[in-house]
Amino acid sequence: MTEAKFAHCGSSMEAGIERQLDFEFAAIAVGATGETLARVPLGADVEIDGFVAPTSKRSQRLRVHITDYHEISGD
């Protein structure tokens, strides 16, 4: 299992208006995905797939559960 904090910086369109996004979020990856993700260098750009779920049954806090990822080349 690998727990990590990710940062996202970018923009998105909302109601025809560009909105700047800059935030951090908690994530977790288990099994083989967690093992390989733990070897990705800090600061690397990655694209992740997964789902959002509460951190526990009674929690209102959310965390991204990573099911797959790939590194994005800087070229």
C-alpha angles and dihedrals in degrees: 000000000000123000117194145162117233131195126213125196120177145086139270135191117246120179089340093308124110111237123197114226124198117159147128127232138185120245140178133199124190136194121005092345091057093046094053094040089056088064095054109108118252111262095026117142111243137173113218136199123199145092140278120243138159115272088240139356093269099038129103090198115104131215132185114241107209114217097171140357143175133200117248114227116235092217 
